[in-house]
Amino acid sequence: MLNARVHYQTKTLVGLEFLPVEEAQSYWQADASITYNSPSKKYSARAYAQNLFDETVKSFSTPLALSVPGSLYLTALRPPRTYGLRLGVSF
């Protein structure tokens, strides 16, 4: 089984203060996977990759309460490109 997903996000605000530092630029994100199930459905193997374009995307940003206004911001990023293999056995 093949699976693919593509997502486009326009420029977005990721904070509540409406400041330029809280703006996330537009981006494309693509994920894909391929899954093999044995004829008996007992065994499975899945190879996957997420964020194929390895885009750095802000998911959240806010000024730190203890900082001088406009000096320090807490920013969280979405995960970078990740890939792997999952193996399964059904009992």
ZAMARGU-4260 file (C-alpha; in steps of 0.2 Angstrom, whole numbers, plus 5000, padded with zeros to 4 digits):
<rodrens>
0) 5000/5000/5000 | 5007/5017/4995 | 5002/5033/5005 | 5007/5051/5001 | 5001/5068/5008
5) 5005/5085/5002 | 5000/5101/5012 | 5002/5119/5008 | 5001/5132/5021 | 5000/5151/5018
10) 5009/5164/5029 | 5002/5162/5047 | 5003/5171/5063 | 5009/5158/5077 | 5007/5170/5092
15) 4995/5181/5100 | 5004/5198/5100 | 5003/5200/5081 | 5022/5204/5080 | 5033/5201/5065
20) 5043/5188/5074 | 5027/5178/5077 | 5024/5176/5058 | 5027/5159/5050 | 5031/5160/5031
25) 5022/5149/5019 | 5028/5132/5016 | 5025/5115/5007 | 5026/5099/5017 | 5025/5081/5010
30) 5024/5064/5019 | 5025/5047/5011 | 5025/5029/5016 | 5024/5011/5009 | 5017/4997/5018
35) 5019/4978/5015 | 5007/4965/5023 | 5011/4947/5022 | 4997/4936/5013 | 4992/4929/5030
40) 4991/4947/5037 | 5002/4941/5052 | 5018/4951/5047 | 5019/4969/5041 | 5033/4981/5037
45) 5031/5000/5034 | 5044/5012/5028 | 5040/5031/5030 | 5046/5048/5028 | 5039/5064/5035
50) 5043/5082/5030 | 5052/5076/5014 | 5057/5094/5009 | 5065/5097/5027 | 5056/5113/5029
55) 5060/5123/5045 | 5042/5129/5051 | 5037/5139/5067 | 5023/5131/5076 | 5022/5143/5091
60) 5030/5159/5096 | 5028/5171/5111 | 5038/5184/5121 | 5046/5178/5137 | 5037/5186/5152
65) 5053/5190/5161 | 5062/5198/5147 | 5064/5216/5141 | 5049/5218/5129 | 5055/5214/5111
70) 5071/5205/5116 | 5068/5186/5120 | 5055/5175/5112 | 5051/5157/5115 | 5048/5148/5098
75) 5044/5130/5095 | 5048/5122/5078 | 5039/5108/5069 | 5049/5092/5067 | 5063/5091/5054
80) 5063/5077/5041 | 5061/5061/5049 | 5061/5043/5042 | 5061/5025/5048 | 5055/5008/5047
85) 5041/5000/5057 | 5039/4981/5058 | 5024/4972/5065 | 5018/4955/5070 | 4999/4951/5074
90) 4995/4938/5087
</rodrens>
